[in-house]
Amino acid sequence: MKITLNKTVHEIQPGATLSDALSLLQTQPPFAVAVNLQFVSNSHYAQTLLRPDDDIEIISPVTGG
């Protein structure tokens, strides 16, 4: 099934979770995640099942002033 991960289309197995998708990018904390513009708490990554055409955004904090 196809998902969009940070504006790039990826093919993943049906039944994949958000944790599975995040492992594709080997993202290192800290970061926040939104699926279809809805924030997902990191305690729910493993339970969040993905559906075809889900749009996932990984947002890293930016420091400075």
N, C-alpha and C positions, 0 to 999 in steps of 0.2 A: 504494500500500500504506500502511497505517496503522502508525504507531509512536507511542510515548508519550515525550515529551521534557520532562523536569522536570514531570511530572504533567499535561501538556497533550497531547492527541492532535493529531498532524500527519499530513497526507497527503504522501507523497513518492513519487518514481518507483521502480519496481522496479529492483533492481540498485544502489541508492544506497549510498554508503559512510558511515561515521561522520563523515568530513570534510564530506560533503554535509549531513548533519543538523546538525552544529555551525554551519554557515554560516547556517542558518535563524535562529538566535538572535544571530548576530554576536558571539559570546562572545569576550571579550578575556582573554588570559592574565594571571595564572596561574589555572589550574583543573585539576581532575582529572575523569576520565570513567569511569563504570561502565555497562556494557551487561548487562542482566539480572543485576545485582549483582556482575559480574565486572569488576575494574579493567582498563582498556585503556591501554597506554602510548601517549604522544603520537606515538611513532615508528610506531605501527600504525594510526592513524586512517584514513589513505588506503587501507589494505588491508583494513580491517574492513568486510565486506559486511553490510548490515542485512537482517533478515528481518521479515515481517509480525508485528506485535504485540510487537516488541522494546521493552523499557523502558530508556530512557537517562536517566541522572542526571548532571548537570553540577554539580560541587561546587567552590565557590570558597573559598579559605582565609579564615579569620577571625582577625584579630589582636586582642590585648587581654589583659587579665590580671586 
